[in-house]
Amino acid sequence: MLSENGKKYLMILAVILGVYLFMKYISPVVSPFIIAFFLAGFLSRLAGKLPMKVKKPFLAGTMLLLFVILIFILIGSVFVGIWNKGGELAGQLTILQNDMYLLLGDCCDRLEQSFGVDGEAIEDYVLQQINLFAENMDVNIFPVVMNKSVGYMKNIVGVAAYLGITVVAVFLLLKDYEKIVRWMMGNEDLDGIWEIADKVIQYIKTHIKAQGTILLIISILCAGVLSLLGLKGSILYGILTGIMDLLPFIGTGIMLIPLALFQLLKANYIHAAAIFLLYGGCVLIREFLEPKLIGNKVGIWPVGILFAVFVGIQLFGVFGIIKGPIGFVIICETCRYLFEKKEP
């Protein structure tokens, strides 16, 4: 016979296994409808607060349609901005290449004057390595990227289909949402699921608010500093930097470090130093605010959330960024509910 502690550990193991199987095999099928259900509830409550004598489902559906249109406009604006900036950058490549050659020649001349080495030989060697690297890119890297482009397009189509199904499901659920909720609330067997779901929803709300706050602060900071430096497109660059900061293990560095190196190649040393300091400031802001805004409010240690993100990525790939923390919260709250329920 198992002891009480043995039964408890066995139950924890069963919960972990159940959550893993759900996240791995069931959530890809049902997640659009789960998201649609909670989104329908949010829109229904929001529509109920508006002082308009219109049927709630119709009003909520209209709000959803306007929201979807707004999202498409924002995404389109971001892509247009990126495309325009990419065109400007492509037009400046020749200028940047000439600046790089001048900077390289100047560095080699200084080495020759200071240490007596052959500056011209060093310059020739560096240029040979650059040309060799470019040839390897043409032969090895670009064909691989092109071959995988079909797979990337399939993923994009899959994401679009996922969002489309979610939006359609919201429209269908809005009509019968209140009836469904009354049936679920009247079923006592679902009390535990509702209690755990409420904790998960609280975590998601807290996480979204925290990430939105951090994104806003970093975007405003980056846009402000880059504007003071007189860089073109500083507002768009600041917004993109804030968005990149949301991605774990990527962060603001993917935007700010190349920009700082670009300024360094143009011999704008003050601008480069300011952007490097800006990058350090963004990292410190996230490290300081995230534990305060997330971990301490949901009753879970911040290191637990970080561990959940890492494990989620290992188990579920990119979507583990979302599935990992949510699965971790479900495990914690399920175990808490089961054990507290057994206590006298």
N, C-alpha and C positions, 0 to 999 in steps of 0.2 A: 504493500500500500504506500502511496505517495504521501509525504508530509504536506502540511499546509503551504509551506514555502515552495515545495516541489510543484504542487498544483498551481501556485501563483506563477512560477516561472514558466510552466507549461502553457498556461493561459496567455502570458505575454508573448511567448513564441508563436502561439496560434494566431494572435492578433497581428503580429508582424508579418507572418506568412500570408494571412488573409489580405492585409493592406497591399502587400507586394503583388499578389495575384490580381487584385482589383486594379491597381495602377498599371500593371503590365498588359493585361489582356482585356479587361472590361472597360476601363476608362476611355480608351480610344473610341469605343462604340457609343457609350452613353454620355460622354462629357459634353457634346454640343447641346443635348437636351437638359442636362443638369444646369449648365450655364444659362440656357434659355429660360428655365424655370425661375431661377433667382433673378434674372434680368427682367422677366415679366412681372415678378413681385415688386421689384424696385420701381418700375415704370407705373404699375398699377397704384402703388402708394403715392407716388409723386403726382399722378393725374388726379387722385382723390383730394389732394391739398389745393388744387387750382380752383379758383372761384368761377368755373365755367359750367353752364348747364348743357353739357354734352355727355353722351354715354362714355363711361370710363374706358372700356376697351378701345373705342374709336380714338379717344384722346391719347391714350397711351401708345396706340399704334402710330398715330401721327407724330408723336414725339420721337418714337424709335426711327421712323423714316427720316425725319429731319436730322437726327443724330448720325445715321448712316451716311447721309449726303454730306454732312459736315466732315466726317472722318475721311471720306473719299477726297474732298476738296483739300484737306490738310495734307494727306498723303501725296496727292498730286502736286501740291505746292512744294513740298519737300523734295520730291523727285526732280521737279523742274529746276529748283534752286541748285541741287547737286549737279544736274546736267550742265547748267550754265557755268557753274564754278569749274567743273571738269573741263569745259571748253576753254575757259580763260587760262586754266593751268596748262592745257596742251599748247595753247598759243605762246606761253611763256617758257616752254621747255628749252627752246634754242637759247634764249637769254640766260636761263638758269645754267645751261651747259657751259656757256661761255664764262659765266661768273665762277663756276666750279673750276674750270681750267685755269682762270686767272688766280684763284685762291690757291690752287695746288702749286702753280708755278711760283707764287710768292712764298709759300711755305718752304719749298725746296731751295729757293735762293737764300732764305734765312738760315736754313740748316747748313748750307754750304759756307756761308759767312761766319756762322757761329762755331761749327765743328770741323770745317775743312773737308766735309764729305762731298762726293760728286752729286750735286743737286740735279743735274740734267739726267744722270743715270737713274736716280730715284724716281724722277718724274716719268721717265719712259717706262719703268717697271710698273708703276701704279696705273698708268694708262693702258698697258698691256693687260693687267689684271681686270680692269674695268671692261675692256673690250671682250675678254674671255668670258666674263660673267654675263655680258649681254648676249653673246653667242649661245651660252648654255641656257639662258632664258628662252631664246628662240627655239632651240632644239628640244629641250626637255620640259620646260615649265608650261609654255603656252599651249602645246598640243594636249597636255593632260587637262588643263583648264577647259579647253574647248570640248574635249571628249566628255567631261563631266557636266557641261552646260545643260545637256538634255535632262540629266538627273535633277539639276537645280530647277529647271522649268517645271518638272513633274511635282517637285515639292511645293513650288509656288502655286500651281494649280490645285494641289491638295489643300493647302491653307485657305485658298479662296473658296473652295467647295465647303470646307469646314465652317467658315464664317457665313457662307450662304445658307447652309442648313440651320445654323444657329439662329439667324435672323428670321427665317421662315418659321422655325419652331416657336419663336417668341410671338409672332403674329397669331399662330394657331392657339397657343396657350392663353393668350390674353382674354379670349372669349370665355373660357371655362375656368379661369384661374381661381376665382373665389370658391367655386364648387369643389375643385380639387383640394384646396387648402382646408375647407371644412371637413371633407372626408378624411384627410390625413390627420388633422388635429383631433378628430373624434375616435381615431383608432389608437387604443392604449398600447398596442404592441409596438407602435412606432415612437413611443415617448423617448426611449433611449437614443434612437437615431436622430430625433429632433434636437435633443440636448447636445449631442456631439456635433451635429451640423451647425448649431448656433455658435459653438466655440470656434469651429473652423471658419465660419462666416466672419466672426469678430476678428480672427487673425488676418483674413484676407482684407477686410476693411482697414485694419491698422497698417498692414503692409502697403496697401495702395496709397493711403494717406501719407505714410512716411516716405515712400519712394517719390510721390508727387512733390512733397515738400523739398526733399533733397534735390530732385531734378530742377525745380524752380530756382532754388538758391544757387546751384552750380551754373545753370544757364545764364542767370542774371549776372553772376560774378564774371563768368568767362566773356560774355558779350560786352560787359562794361570795361573790363581790362583791355580786351582786344580793340574796343572802340577808342579808348584813350591812347593806345599805341598807333592808331591811325590805319589799321588794317582793313581792307575792303571785305565786305561780307561778314563783318564781325558778329552781327546779330544771328544770322543763319548758322555761323560756325559755333556760336555759343549754345544755341538750341541743340545742334547735333552733338556737341560735346556732352551736354546734360543727358541726352538720350543714350549715348554710348556708356555713360557712367552707370546706367541701370543694369548693364550686362555684367554678371560676375566674371572674374578673371580677365576682363577686357578693360573696362573703365575708361577714364578720360585720356589715358596715355596714348591710345590709338589715334586720337585727334590732335592732342597738344604736342606730343613729342615730335612727330614729323613736321609740324608747323614751326617748332623751335629750331629744328635742324635746318629747315628751309631758310629761316632768318639768319642762322649762323653761316650758311653758305653764301648769303648775300652780304656778309660782313656787318649785319645789324646786330652787334653783340649785346647792346642794351635790350633790344627787343627779345632776343633769344633768352637772355637771363631772366627777363620778366615773365616770359611764357613758361620757363622751367619752374620758377617760383609759383606761378599760377597753378601748374600741375601738382606741385607739392601741397598747395593750399586746398585744392579740390580733394585730394586723397585724405587729408586730415579732417576736412569737413564731413566726409562720408564716415570715416572711422569714429568720429565723435558723435554724430547725430544718429546713425543707424541703431546702435544698441539702446540709445535713449528712447527712440521713437517706436522700436519694434519689440526687442527682447524683453524689456522691463514691463511693457504694458500687457503682453500676452501671457506672462508667467512662465516663459521658457528662456533659458539662458541663450544669449546671442551666439555663443560658440556652438550650441546645439543646432541653431538654424544654419550656421555655416557648414557644420558637419552634414546636415541634411541636404544642402545644396550639392556638396561634393559627392556624397553617396548617390544622390538622385541622378547626377550627370553620368556617373559610372554605370548605373543600372538602366537608365532610360534615355541616355543621349542628351541632346540639347533641351528637350522638354523636361528633363530632370530638374532644371532650374526652378520650374513651377511644381512639378510632381513631388520632388524631394521634400521641401518644407511642408507642403500640404499633407503628404503621407505621414510625416513626422508628427504633425499636430494631431492627426486622426489617431495615431497610435497612442500618443500621450493621453489624449482626452478619453479614448475608449478604455484604456487601462484604469484611468482615474475613475470613470463612471462605474466600471465593473467592481472595482475593489471598494469604493465608497458605498456602493449599493449593498455589499455583503456585510459591511460593518453594522453592528447593532445600534 
